[in-house]
Amino acid sequence: MSQYPLRLEGDSVPMVRFQNVTKRYGQLTVLDGLNLDVAEGEMVTIIGPSGSGKTTVLRMLMTLEEIDEGVIYVDGDPLTHMEKNGRLVRANAAHMRRMRAKIGMCFQHFNLFPHMTALGNCMEGPVHVLGMPKKEAEERALELLDMVGMAHKSDQHPSRLSGGQQQRVAIARALAMRPKVMLFDEVTSALDPEVISEVTGVIRSLVDQHSLTMLMVTHQIGFARDISDRVCFFYGGRIEEQGAPGILLDSPQKDRTRQFLSAVLEAN
């Protein structure tokens, strides 16, 4: 691993860096030498056909998948590796736990704890992972539930909440861990059309009011246009094309990008 730095340093260190990252499942290469930098405070949306590697990017950042080659850095430090005797080696579980605390993720299917109220869901991580006093965790959880418009449902269990309400609680729960990076994986695809605006509105407010770095995978091209600083089109495990949303979505340069956008817009 001598070709990779032990730590990223300088005036413009990205919050997230994928450096020559490859991921394979047997003979199938899902990510092929991916290089991607995401600046602090930047909102990057990843689009592309099924099997292009979009969700794999998020799963590797959450350390749910191991990489086969390359290094991922978060906030200047290696996520997938750690320093040992002056060189990078594969990270152990303790290192990945420490680094993963910088990252929050909202999944397509909420994953709330069914036996806990909305408030309990948002307190669980800060108390048991961060060691935050219960009173402080409760105050922070109520503040975040209020921010996502769910303070009035703080005593309700997930089974008593709509899909849109559950997803907003899931966003508050992720934010309760005070991450530096937020990941959104198709967070509106399991929702009814009439409640999608609830969740997209919350994410828009996060972009407007907080300096979080965000990566989002979505098929909602209109949402990507409104919210992103940059859109990356993935194809065959690589970034086929990327740019500002107004440029990439309106004037794509690559045939594959044009074909994908045409198909998605027709489907909608």
HUWOZI-V119892 format. One record per run of one state. SS is the DSSP state (a for helix, b for strand, c for the rest). FROM is the first residue (numbers start at 1). LEN is the number of residues. Records with the same first field share a line. If there is no record, write none. Layout:
SS: FROM-LEN ; FROM-LEN
//
This chain:
c: 1-6 ; 8-8 ; 26-2 ; 39-4 ; 49-5 ; 62-7 ; 75-2 ; 79-2 ; 85-2 ; 91-2 ; 101-2 ; 107-10 ; 129-5 ; 148-3 ; 154-3 ; 161-2 ; 176-5 ; 186-7 ; 210-3 ; 218-3 ; 228-2 ; 236-2 ; 244-1 ; 249-6 ; 268-1
b: 7-1 ; 16-10 ; 28-11 ; 43-6 ; 69-6 ; 77-2 ; 81-4 ; 87-4 ; 103-4 ; 117-1 ; 157-1 ; 181-5 ; 213-5 ; 230-6 ; 238-6
a: 54-8 ; 93-8 ; 118-11 ; 134-14 ; 151-3 ; 158-3 ; 163-13 ; 193-17 ; 221-7 ; 245-4 ; 255-13
//
